[in-house]
Amino acid sequence: MRTTKDWIYLWLRGVAMGAADAVPGVSGGTVAFITGIYEELLESIRSVNPSAVKVLFSQGIKAFWNHINGTFLVVLLFGILGSLATIARVVIYLLETYPTMLWAFFFGLILSSSIWMLGQVKQWDSNKVLMLFFGAVVAYMLTMISPVQAEITKLSVVLAGAIAICAMILPGISGSFILLLMGMYAPIMGAIKGFEVDILGLFMFGCLVGLLSFSHLLSWMFRHYHDLTVALLTGFMIGSLNKVWPWKFTTSYRINSHGDQVPLVQDNVMPVSYQALTGEEPFILLALLLMLVGGALVYILELKMNSKS
């Protein structure tokens, strides 16, 4: 039975998930995993099915709400949506103004999370190592794909929602980055900031369809192949480190919805080359410190979870 304090912590996890999902390269699923709510989230989403409708009509609203773990989903959703509408703006500002610092923090967070997840596999064998390698290669290849410019139609917005939400609940695969690859990141973020109800409605419908279908697959994988699934997701996270490397050299730009020039394609470079290529200070020591802060945060969260169990 959760206390009021537990619900507040759950809401804060949703806030963190929303802030992470706003950054192309960071996954809200990673936050859910390292804060210990990932499998409960999948099971709760999976429970929203025809059986839940039967419970509603045969046993009433209260039984239906308990069946779908409704309070858990609503509190988490309020945190995510509230973050996307507020804190995500700060994260995007930091990404535009202090990109090296923000990427360094997330690099440490994801690297530490990957190491922590390796320890969640009870017994390693060749199959699990293969899944780890496969996940890493897939995520790495995704980070190497050049973004495209997409035509904004009703169908493209729905498809973007369905595909991006699947990525958002996968640790290591960023839903925002998938939107960027599809050419839909700027339109969707612009719709969120401008509260464009028509685009947001189509996008949310796509998210709902993708979420309800994909969560069943992931939940089934966890129930029947837990360690293989964890190995695969860990591989996704390791491969995604290529995207969040702090020192980047921009090779091409795009124009955002405000007419500003923003990076489109970036190459990772070593810190010593960064200043020569960009003319900007690499802030190596500060970046390393933020990596350590991000990494330490994972183990602080782990200690808090262990203290409750």
Residue frames relative to the residue before (quaternion, step in Angstrom):
aa qw qx qy qz dx dy dz
M 1.0000 0.0000 0.0000 0.0000 0.00 0.00 0.00
R 0.3263 -0.7668 0.5219 0.1820 3.58 -0.66 1.11
T 0.3489 -0.7088 0.5760 0.2099 3.55 -1.15 0.76
T 0.7033 -0.4262 0.3379 0.4577 3.58 -1.31 0.07
K 0.6289 0.5360 -0.3256 0.4595 3.57 1.03 -0.79
D 0.6381 0.5293 -0.3213 0.4577 3.59 1.01 -0.81
W 0.6579 0.5057 -0.3111 0.4634 3.59 0.99 -0.84
I 0.6216 0.5271 -0.3401 0.4692 3.58 1.06 -0.71
Y 0.6461 0.5089 -0.3123 0.4754 3.59 0.99 -0.86
L 0.6342 0.5258 -0.3308 0.4602 3.58 1.03 -0.77
W 0.6360 0.5217 -0.3177 0.4716 3.58 0.99 -0.86
L 0.6524 0.5112 -0.3102 0.4657 3.60 0.97 -0.83
R 0.6075 0.5334 -0.3507 0.4726 3.60 1.11 -0.63
G 0.6303 0.5201 -0.3213 0.4785 3.55 1.08 -0.75
V 0.6171 0.5383 -0.3319 0.4683 3.57 1.03 -0.80
A 0.6711 0.4928 -0.2911 0.4711 3.57 0.92 -0.93
M 0.6328 0.5283 -0.3284 0.4612 3.60 1.03 -0.77
G 0.6602 0.5114 -0.3032 0.4591 3.58 0.96 -0.88
A 0.6539 0.5094 -0.3087 0.4665 3.57 0.97 -0.87
A 0.6604 0.5027 -0.3055 0.4668 3.58 1.00 -0.82
D 0.6669 0.5197 -0.3021 0.4404 3.58 0.95 -0.87
A 0.6048 0.5737 -0.3561 0.4222 3.59 1.18 -0.44
V 0.6837 0.4754 -0.2735 0.4814 3.59 1.22 -0.47
P 0.3827 -0.7229 0.5207 0.2446 3.64 -0.67 1.02
G 0.7213 0.3768 -0.2856 0.5061 3.58 -0.31 1.23
V 0.7297 0.3333 -0.2046 0.5608 3.58 1.26 -0.34
S 0.2648 -0.7991 0.5282 0.1112 3.58 -0.91 0.95
G 0.4676 -0.6546 0.5212 0.2851 3.53 -1.03 0.83
G 0.5689 0.5955 -0.3702 0.4298 3.57 1.20 -0.52
T 0.5927 0.5601 -0.3575 0.4551 3.57 1.13 -0.64
V 0.6566 0.5072 -0.3009 0.4702 3.56 0.95 -0.93
A 0.6435 0.5201 -0.3216 0.4605 3.59 0.97 -0.86
F 0.6684 0.5118 -0.3066 0.4441 3.57 0.97 -0.85
I 0.7363 0.4292 -0.2543 0.4572 3.60 0.76 -1.01
T 0.6835 0.4450 -0.3034 0.4927 3.61 1.21 -0.29
G 0.5747 -0.6813 0.3311 0.3096 3.57 1.28 0.31
I 0.6174 0.5593 -0.3582 0.4216 3.62 1.16 0.34
Y 0.3850 0.7811 -0.4468 0.2051 3.60 1.27 -0.08
E 0.7266 0.4320 -0.2602 0.4665 3.59 0.70 -1.04
E 0.6204 0.5167 -0.3508 0.4744 3.61 1.06 -0.64
L 0.6209 0.5410 -0.3366 0.4567 3.58 1.06 -0.75
L 0.6659 0.4990 -0.3045 0.4636 3.59 0.90 -0.91
E 0.6740 0.4966 -0.2970 0.4593 3.58 0.90 -0.93
S 0.6431 0.5240 -0.3233 0.4554 3.59 1.03 -0.77
I 0.6587 0.4885 -0.3066 0.4832 3.58 0.96 -0.87
R 0.6486 0.5386 -0.3140 0.4366 3.57 0.98 -0.90
S 0.6506 0.5471 -0.3160 0.4213 3.58 1.08 -0.69
V 0.5735 0.5387 -0.3927 0.4761 3.60 1.27 -0.17
N 0.3460 0.7239 -0.4930 0.3364 3.55 0.17 1.36
P 0.7481 -0.3839 0.2610 0.4741 3.63 -1.22 -0.03
S 0.5902 0.5720 -0.3737 0.4299 3.61 1.10 -0.59
A 0.6213 0.5460 -0.3355 0.4508 3.56 1.08 -0.74
V 0.6261 0.5293 -0.3321 0.4664 3.59 1.06 -0.74
K 0.6315 0.5267 -0.3265 0.4661 3.59 1.03 -0.80
V 0.6381 0.5219 -0.3196 0.4672 3.56 1.01 -0.86
L 0.6243 0.5604 -0.3320 0.4313 3.58 0.99 -0.88
F 0.7565 0.3982 -0.2192 0.4701 3.60 0.80 -0.99
S 0.7208 0.4398 -0.2625 0.4670 3.59 1.10 -0.58
Q 0.8134 0.2528 -0.1044 0.5134 3.60 1.04 -0.76
G 0.5934 -0.6130 0.3539 0.3833 3.58 1.22 -0.16
I 0.7301 -0.4628 0.3019 0.4020 3.52 -1.39 0.26
K 0.6528 0.5356 -0.3297 0.4223 3.59 0.90 -0.90
A 0.6658 0.4908 -0.2973 0.4769 3.58 0.93 -0.89
F 0.6250 0.5383 -0.3243 0.4632 3.56 1.07 -0.82
W 0.6636 0.5129 -0.2973 0.4563 3.58 0.93 -0.95
N 0.6604 0.4880 -0.3013 0.4848 3.57 0.99 -0.80
H 0.6168 0.5734 -0.3351 0.4225 3.57 1.06 -0.82
I 0.7680 0.3469 -0.1878 0.5045 3.58 0.90 -0.90
N 0.3937 -0.7135 0.4834 0.3197 3.61 1.29 0.05
G 0.0301 0.8944 -0.4456 0.0266 3.52 1.09 0.92
T 0.6634 0.5073 -0.3235 0.4449 3.59 0.86 -0.90
F 0.6086 0.5521 -0.3358 0.4605 3.59 1.04 -0.81
L 0.7000 0.4750 -0.2741 0.4574 3.59 0.80 -1.04
V 0.6756 0.5017 -0.3049 0.4459 3.60 0.90 -0.89
V 0.6579 0.5055 -0.3148 0.4610 3.59 0.90 -0.90
L 0.6654 0.4951 -0.2999 0.4713 3.57 0.94 -0.90
L 0.6586 0.5163 -0.3064 0.4537 3.58 0.96 -0.89
F 0.6328 0.5216 -0.3351 0.4639 3.58 0.99 -0.77
G 0.6373 0.5238 -0.3241 0.4631 3.57 1.04 -0.74
I 0.6716 0.5027 -0.2921 0.4593 3.58 0.92 -0.95
L 0.7059 0.4619 -0.2712 0.4634 3.59 0.79 -1.03
G 0.6375 0.5261 -0.3240 0.4602 3.57 1.01 -0.80
S 0.6511 0.5133 -0.3076 0.4669 3.54 1.04 -0.81
L 0.6516 0.5207 -0.3178 0.4509 3.59 0.93 -0.90
A 0.7024 0.4642 -0.2640 0.4706 3.58 1.08 -0.72
T 0.7920 0.2869 -0.1360 0.5214 3.62 1.14 -0.53
I 0.7855 0.3459 -0.1966 0.4740 3.58 0.26 -1.29
A 0.5840 0.5920 -0.3753 0.4094 3.59 1.07 -0.67
R 0.5899 0.5666 -0.3657 0.4442 3.59 1.12 -0.59
V 0.6492 0.5065 -0.3089 0.4761 3.57 1.03 -0.84
V 0.6463 0.5250 -0.3157 0.4550 3.57 0.97 -0.90
I 0.6619 0.4944 -0.3038 0.4744 3.58 0.96 -0.88
Y 0.6150 0.5355 -0.3421 0.4669 3.59 1.06 -0.73
L 0.6629 0.4955 -0.3021 0.4731 3.59 0.93 -0.90
L 0.6276 0.5416 -0.3290 0.4524 3.57 1.05 -0.78
E 0.7001 0.4532 -0.2641 0.4845 3.58 1.03 -0.79
T 0.7560 0.4110 -0.1997 0.4686 3.60 1.03 -0.84
Y 0.7999 0.1008 -0.0287 0.5909 3.59 0.98 -0.86
P 0.0138 -0.8652 0.5008 0.0203 3.63 0.74 0.99
T 0.6454 0.5324 -0.3358 0.4328 3.60 0.91 -0.85
M 0.6675 0.5089 -0.3018 0.4521 3.57 0.94 -0.90
L 0.6814 0.4862 -0.2933 0.4618 3.58 0.91 -0.93
W 0.6541 0.5033 -0.3165 0.4676 3.59 0.93 -0.87
A 0.6239 0.5463 -0.3429 0.4413 3.60 1.02 -0.78
F 0.6404 0.5238 -0.3183 0.4628 3.58 0.97 -0.87
F 0.7034 0.4581 -0.2684 0.4725 3.58 0.84 -0.98
F 0.5917 0.5588 -0.3701 0.4479 3.60 1.09 -0.64
G 0.6728 0.4860 -0.2894 0.4769 3.58 0.90 -0.90
L 0.6397 0.5379 -0.3159 0.4490 3.56 1.03 -0.86
I 0.7188 0.4408 -0.2585 0.4713 3.59 0.83 -1.00
L 0.6263 0.5288 -0.3443 0.4578 3.62 0.99 -0.75
S 0.6752 0.4844 -0.2879 0.4760 3.57 0.90 -0.92
S 0.6312 0.5308 -0.3245 0.4632 3.57 1.06 -0.77
S 0.6330 0.5353 -0.3251 0.4550 3.57 1.04 -0.82
I 0.6548 0.5038 -0.3063 0.4729 3.58 0.95 -0.90
W 0.6475 0.5162 -0.3145 0.4641 3.56 1.01 -0.86
M 0.6718 0.5060 -0.2971 0.4520 3.59 0.95 -0.87
L 0.5679 0.5818 -0.3845 0.4373 3.60 1.11 -0.59
G 0.6793 0.4974 -0.2799 0.4613 3.55 1.08 -0.74
Q 0.6004 0.5765 -0.3595 0.4218 3.61 1.25 -0.23
V 0.5682 0.5467 -0.3858 0.4789 3.58 1.31 -0.17
K 0.4087 -0.7677 0.4382 0.2271 3.56 -0.48 1.22
Q 0.8079 -0.0347 0.0535 0.5859 3.60 0.92 -0.83
W 0.2859 -0.7855 0.5306 0.1404 3.55 -0.59 1.18
D 0.0617 0.7572 -0.6499 0.0207 3.55 -1.18 0.69
S 0.7548 -0.4046 0.2538 0.4496 3.59 -1.28 0.04
N 0.6342 0.5402 -0.3374 0.4385 3.62 1.02 -0.73
K 0.6771 0.4816 -0.2946 0.4720 3.56 0.97 -0.85
V 0.6211 0.5232 -0.3385 0.4752 3.57 1.04 -0.71
L 0.6376 0.5270 -0.3176 0.4636 3.57 1.03 -0.81
M 0.6543 0.5008 -0.3084 0.4755 3.59 0.98 -0.83
L 0.6119 0.5451 -0.3353 0.4647 3.57 1.06 -0.78
F 0.6783 0.4905 -0.2759 0.4725 3.56 0.89 -1.00
F 0.6447 0.5281 -0.3154 0.4538 3.58 0.97 -0.89
G 0.6659 0.5032 -0.3008 0.4614 3.59 0.90 -0.92
A 0.6521 0.5197 -0.3119 0.4555 3.57 0.99 -0.87
V 0.6632 0.5062 -0.3040 0.4599 3.59 0.95 -0.89
V 0.6504 0.5188 -0.3187 0.4541 3.60 0.93 -0.91
A 0.6854 0.4754 -0.2910 0.4686 3.59 0.84 -0.98
Y 0.6407 0.5239 -0.3302 0.4539 3.59 0.97 -0.83
M 0.6646 0.5039 -0.3064 0.4589 3.59 0.92 -0.88
L 0.6130 0.5441 -0.3460 0.4566 3.59 1.07 -0.69
T 0.6717 0.5006 -0.3034 0.4540 3.59 0.99 -0.81
M 0.6709 0.5068 -0.2942 0.4544 3.60 1.21 -0.41
I 0.5321 0.6318 -0.4103 0.3864 3.60 1.26 -0.22
S 0.4031 -0.7054 0.5281 0.2470 3.58 -0.96 0.84
P 0.4989 -0.6574 0.4721 0.3099 3.61 -0.93 0.85
V 0.2752 -0.7464 0.5840 0.1616 3.56 -1.23 0.55
Q 0.4154 -0.6477 0.5619 0.3038 3.54 -1.33 0.13
A 0.1500 -0.8308 0.5340 0.0468 3.59 -0.56 1.13
E 0.4502 -0.6388 0.5453 0.3030 3.54 -1.25 0.52
I 0.3550 -0.7547 0.5172 0.1920 3.56 -0.80 1.04
T 0.1400 0.7634 -0.6138 0.1443 3.57 -0.47 1.26
K 0.6793 -0.4636 0.3525 0.4465 3.58 -1.25 0.17
L 0.6749 0.4971 -0.2967 0.4576 3.57 0.93 -0.91
S 0.6668 0.5086 -0.3176 0.4426 3.61 0.91 -0.84
V 0.6340 0.5204 -0.3291 0.4679 3.58 1.10 -0.70
V 0.6484 0.5057 -0.3123 0.4757 3.61 0.98 -0.84
L 0.6645 0.4950 -0.3010 0.4720 3.60 0.91 -0.90
A 0.6224 0.5420 -0.3354 0.4542 3.57 1.02 -0.80
G 0.6594 0.5087 -0.3054 0.4617 3.57 0.96 -0.85
A 0.6708 0.5101 -0.2977 0.4486 3.58 0.92 -0.95
I 0.7037 0.4557 -0.2670 0.4753 3.59 0.91 -0.91
A 0.6777 0.5093 -0.3009 0.4368 3.58 0.89 -0.95
I 0.6588 0.5102 -0.3335 0.4410 3.61 0.93 -0.79
C 0.5951 0.5493 -0.3626 0.4611 3.59 1.14 -0.61
A 0.6648 0.4864 -0.2941 0.4847 3.56 1.03 -0.83
M 0.6435 0.5614 -0.3278 0.4041 3.57 0.96 -0.84
I 0.7263 0.4029 -0.2587 0.4932 3.60 1.05 -0.62
L 0.5806 0.5316 -0.3906 0.4773 3.59 1.29 0.18
P 0.4053 -0.6954 0.5269 0.2731 3.61 -0.65 0.98
G 0.8009 0.3032 -0.2222 0.4661 3.56 -0.93 0.92
I 0.7258 0.3239 -0.2389 0.5579 3.61 1.17 -0.34
S 0.2917 -0.8078 0.4964 0.1262 3.52 -0.49 1.25
G 0.4241 -0.7002 0.5173 0.2497 3.55 -0.81 1.01
S 0.6326 0.5321 -0.3271 0.4579 3.57 1.05 -0.76
F 0.6525 0.5031 -0.3209 0.4671 3.57 1.02 -0.77
I 0.6140 0.5287 -0.3459 0.4731 3.60 1.05 -0.71
L 0.6319 0.5148 -0.3284 0.4773 3.59 1.02 -0.77
L 0.6346 0.5292 -0.3245 0.4603 3.57 1.03 -0.81
L 0.6466 0.5168 -0.3134 0.4654 3.59 0.98 -0.87
M 0.7047 0.4606 -0.2555 0.4754 3.56 1.06 -0.79
G 0.4813 -0.6737 0.4298 0.3602 3.58 1.29 -0.17
M 0.5817 0.6165 -0.3460 0.4022 3.57 1.27 0.30
Y 0.4413 0.7264 -0.4501 0.2739 3.62 1.23 -0.13
A 0.6964 0.4787 -0.2805 0.4552 3.58 0.78 -1.06
P 0.6713 0.4906 -0.3272 0.4490 3.67 0.84 -0.81
I 0.6824 0.4817 -0.3026 0.4591 3.60 0.93 -0.85
M 0.6638 0.4825 -0.3145 0.4771 3.61 0.91 -0.86
G 0.6261 0.5283 -0.3326 0.4672 3.58 1.09 -0.70
A 0.6436 0.5179 -0.3127 0.4688 3.57 1.06 -0.78
I 0.6314 0.5218 -0.3280 0.4705 3.59 1.07 -0.74
K 0.6871 0.4803 -0.2859 0.4641 3.58 0.88 -0.95
G 0.7567 0.3778 -0.1992 0.4950 3.58 0.99 -0.87
F 0.3343 -0.7694 0.4725 0.2702 3.57 1.37 -0.03
E 0.1753 0.7810 -0.5657 0.1980 3.55 0.73 1.16
V 0.3360 -0.8161 0.4391 0.1683 3.52 -0.02 1.39
D 0.6546 0.5352 -0.3335 0.4168 3.61 0.92 -0.83
I 0.6894 0.4530 -0.2797 0.4912 3.60 0.88 -0.92
L 0.6587 0.5146 -0.3143 0.4501 3.59 0.92 -0.87
G 0.6342 0.5392 -0.3312 0.4442 3.59 1.03 -0.76
L 0.6606 0.4909 -0.2974 0.4839 3.58 0.97 -0.87
F 0.6546 0.5191 -0.3077 0.4553 3.56 0.97 -0.90
M 0.6692 0.4949 -0.2968 0.4681 3.59 0.93 -0.89
F 0.6092 0.5365 -0.3528 0.4654 3.59 1.07 -0.68
G 0.6488 0.5072 -0.3077 0.4767 3.58 0.97 -0.86
C 0.6290 0.5333 -0.3247 0.4632 3.57 1.03 -0.83
L 0.6540 0.5264 -0.3123 0.4446 3.57 0.93 -0.92
V 0.6620 0.5033 -0.3007 0.4669 3.57 0.91 -0.94
G 0.6893 0.4844 -0.2810 0.4597 3.57 0.85 -0.97
L 0.6679 0.5271 -0.2973 0.4332 3.55 0.95 -0.93
L 0.6942 0.4866 -0.2830 0.4486 3.57 0.83 -0.99
S 0.6929 0.4598 -0.2847 0.4769 3.59 1.04 -0.69
F 0.7179 0.4654 -0.2653 0.4445 3.58 0.78 -1.00
S 0.6135 0.5675 -0.3577 0.4167 3.59 1.04 -0.71
H 0.5985 0.5612 -0.3598 0.4442 3.61 1.10 -0.64
L 0.6587 0.5096 -0.3032 0.4631 3.57 0.96 -0.89
L 0.6843 0.4842 -0.2908 0.4613 3.57 0.85 -0.97
S 0.6448 0.5219 -0.3195 0.4580 3.57 0.96 -0.87
W 0.6393 0.5179 -0.3166 0.4720 3.59 0.99 -0.84
M 0.6444 0.5231 -0.3184 0.4581 3.59 0.98 -0.85
F 0.6626 0.4978 -0.3116 0.4647 3.59 0.96 -0.82
R 0.6727 0.5036 -0.3084 0.4458 3.60 0.94 -0.80
H 0.7917 0.3432 -0.1605 0.4792 3.59 0.92 -0.88
Y 0.7984 0.1310 -0.0467 0.5858 3.60 1.11 -0.66
H 0.0545 -0.8678 0.4932 0.0263 3.56 0.81 1.07
D 0.7390 0.4307 -0.2539 0.4516 3.59 0.63 -1.09
L 0.6208 0.5256 -0.3419 0.4705 3.60 1.05 -0.71
T 0.6563 0.5127 -0.3060 0.4613 3.57 1.00 -0.83
V 0.6441 0.5057 -0.3181 0.4777 3.58 0.97 -0.85
A 0.6352 0.5264 -0.3266 0.4612 3.60 0.99 -0.81
L 0.6518 0.5125 -0.3095 0.4655 3.58 0.98 -0.87
L 0.6836 0.4842 -0.2850 0.4658 3.59 0.87 -0.95
T 0.6146 0.5322 -0.3415 0.4716 3.57 1.10 -0.69
G 0.6239 0.5335 -0.3279 0.4676 3.56 1.05 -0.76
F 0.6086 0.5465 -0.3449 0.4604 3.58 1.01 -0.79
M 0.6803 0.4968 -0.2921 0.4528 3.56 0.90 -0.93
I 0.6502 0.5114 -0.3201 0.4618 3.59 0.95 -0.85
G 0.6724 0.5014 -0.2954 0.4574 3.58 0.93 -0.88
S 0.6538 0.5344 -0.3169 0.4319 3.58 1.08 -0.69
L 0.4789 0.6772 -0.4394 0.3450 3.60 1.23 -0.24
N 0.5590 0.6090 -0.3828 0.4125 3.57 1.18 -0.52
K 0.6715 0.5073 -0.2900 0.4556 3.57 1.07 -0.77
V 0.7686 0.3773 -0.1944 0.4787 3.60 0.99 -0.78
W 0.2966 0.7351 -0.5444 0.2744 3.61 1.17 0.43
P 0.4908 -0.7366 0.3754 0.2751 3.62 -0.63 1.09
W 0.7650 0.3719 -0.2060 0.4838 3.60 0.91 -0.84
K 0.0572 0.8218 -0.5536 0.1221 3.54 -0.36 1.32
F 0.2078 -0.7444 0.6222 0.1250 3.54 -1.18 0.69
T 0.3153 -0.7823 0.5121 0.1624 3.58 -0.54 1.19
T 0.1873 -0.8049 0.5586 0.0710 3.56 -0.78 1.10
S 0.7949 0.0178 -0.0452 0.6048 3.61 1.22 -0.32
Y 0.2805 -0.7701 0.5598 0.1220 3.54 -1.23 0.58
R 0.1977 -0.7300 0.6314 0.1710 3.54 -1.39 0.18
I 0.4221 -0.6694 0.5424 0.2821 3.58 -1.27 0.30
N 0.3073 -0.7746 0.5233 0.1782 3.59 -0.68 1.07
S 0.7585 -0.4132 0.2612 0.4310 3.57 -1.32 0.01
H 0.6780 0.4648 -0.2855 0.4927 3.60 1.26 -0.35
G 0.5625 -0.6199 0.3796 0.3940 3.57 1.29 0.06
D 0.5129 0.6397 -0.4188 0.3902 3.58 1.29 0.22
Q 0.4511 -0.6696 0.5236 0.2717 3.54 -1.20 0.62
V 0.0329 0.8015 -0.5938 0.0633 3.60 -0.69 1.11
P 0.6366 -0.5583 0.3630 0.3888 3.62 -1.13 0.59
L 0.1875 -0.7717 0.5995 0.0997 3.56 -1.08 0.81
V 0.7921 0.0557 0.0036 0.6078 3.59 0.80 -1.05
Q 0.0127 -0.8098 0.5849 -0.0430 3.57 -0.82 1.05
D 0.2548 -0.7431 0.6010 0.1471 3.54 -1.13 0.77
N 0.4320 -0.6772 0.5281 0.2754 3.57 -1.05 0.77
V 0.0407 -0.7908 0.6107 -0.0001 3.57 -0.97 0.87
M 0.5669 -0.5758 0.4567 0.3721 3.56 -1.27 0.33
P 0.6431 -0.5541 0.3554 0.3913 3.62 -1.07 0.63
V 0.6609 0.5167 -0.3187 0.4412 3.60 0.99 -0.81
S 0.6847 0.4591 -0.2815 0.4911 3.61 1.15 -0.53
Y 0.5248 0.6838 -0.3930 0.3204 3.56 1.19 -0.58
Q 0.6936 0.4786 -0.2886 0.4544 3.57 0.82 -0.98
A 0.6501 0.5221 -0.3191 0.4506 3.59 0.98 -0.81
L 0.7133 0.4608 -0.2535 0.4633 3.59 1.00 -0.84
T 0.7987 0.3170 -0.1371 0.4928 3.57 0.95 -0.90
G 0.3823 -0.7244 0.4835 0.3088 3.57 1.18 -0.54
E 0.6101 0.5477 -0.3434 0.4582 3.57 1.28 0.22
E 0.5726 -0.5959 0.4511 0.3369 3.54 -1.21 0.61
P 0.3872 -0.7546 0.4776 0.2293 3.66 -0.77 0.96
F 0.2165 -0.8109 0.5184 0.1636 3.62 1.22 -0.36
I 0.0266 0.8653 -0.4999 0.0260 3.56 0.92 0.96
L 0.6960 0.4816 -0.2928 0.4449 3.60 0.77 -1.01
L 0.6638 0.4934 -0.3108 0.4683 3.59 0.94 -0.87
A 0.6378 0.5242 -0.3244 0.4617 3.59 1.02 -0.81
L 0.6528 0.5031 -0.3140 0.4714 3.59 0.95 -0.83
L 0.6255 0.5353 -0.3318 0.4605 3.57 1.04 -0.75
L 0.6752 0.4845 -0.2890 0.4753 3.58 0.97 -0.88
M 0.5779 0.5518 -0.3723 0.4722 3.59 1.15 -0.56
L 0.6642 0.5009 -0.2981 0.4681 3.56 0.95 -0.91
V 0.6278 0.5309 -0.3314 0.4627 3.59 1.04 -0.78
G 0.6589 0.5039 -0.3000 0.4711 3.58 0.94 -0.91
G 0.6683 0.5003 -0.2932 0.4661 3.56 0.99 -0.87
A 0.6589 0.5140 -0.3079 0.4548 3.57 0.98 -0.85
L 0.5910 0.5987 -0.3599 0.4033 3.57 1.08 -0.73
V 0.6162 0.5574 -0.3361 0.4435 3.57 1.06 -0.81
Y 0.7219 0.4387 -0.2544 0.4708 3.58 0.85 -0.94
I 0.5736 0.5480 -0.3820 0.4741 3.59 1.19 -0.44
L 0.6520 0.5034 -0.3012 0.4803 3.57 1.00 -0.88
E 0.6344 0.5313 -0.3266 0.4567 3.58 1.02 -0.81
L 0.6441 0.5193 -0.3166 0.4639 3.59 0.97 -0.85
K 0.6531 0.5120 -0.3151 0.4604 3.60 0.99 -0.84
M 0.6481 0.5096 -0.3187 0.4676 3.57 1.04 -0.82
N 0.6643 0.5053 -0.3007 0.4615 3.58 0.96 -0.87
S 0.6496 0.5285 -0.3245 0.4397 3.58 1.03 -0.73
K 0.6650 0.4911 -0.3003 0.4759 3.61 1.22 -0.50
S 0.6744 0.5066 -0.2968 0.4476 3.57 1.19 -0.58
